[in-house]
């Protein structure tokens, strides 16, 4: 399983910024090639701004089971295709931050 970096992250990748039961998606920074709980954690812990990955690249990670998904797959899901854990329905509001 991948490490999910962030501030105050738990075993499912929830952080101090997003910490409800459905906040389990981590996103990969194109420059770092590492998964972060959110862009706010990334920007606080690195010296550069979060860089989005292509919609066709593996860039979303389910913190419950570790399934990697492309942005194209993730954006069509309300639950994890593998473990069926619910995703935060408001995450689509940040799609422009995480994917290009």
DAUR-V471786 format. One record per pair of residues at least 12 apart in sequence whose ideal C-beta (glycine too) atoms are under 6 Angstrom apart, sorted by the first residue. I is the first residue (numbers start at 1). J is the second residue. Records with the same first field share a line. If there is no record, write none. Layout:
# DAUR-V471786
I->J, J
This chain:
# DAUR-V471786
1->66
2->35, 61
4->26, 35, 37, 63
5->34, 36
6->36, 37, 41
7->41
9->37
12->24, 63, 64
13->26, 37, 63
15->37, 38, 41
17->38, 40
18->38
22->86, 87, 88
23->88
24->63, 64
25->60, 87
26->61, 63
27->60, 98
28->53, 59
29->42, 50, 51
30->51, 53
31->51
35->61
39->97
52->98, 99, 100
55->71, 72, 99
56->70
58->70
59->71
60->74
62->80
64->83, 85
65->82, 83
67->80, 82
71->99
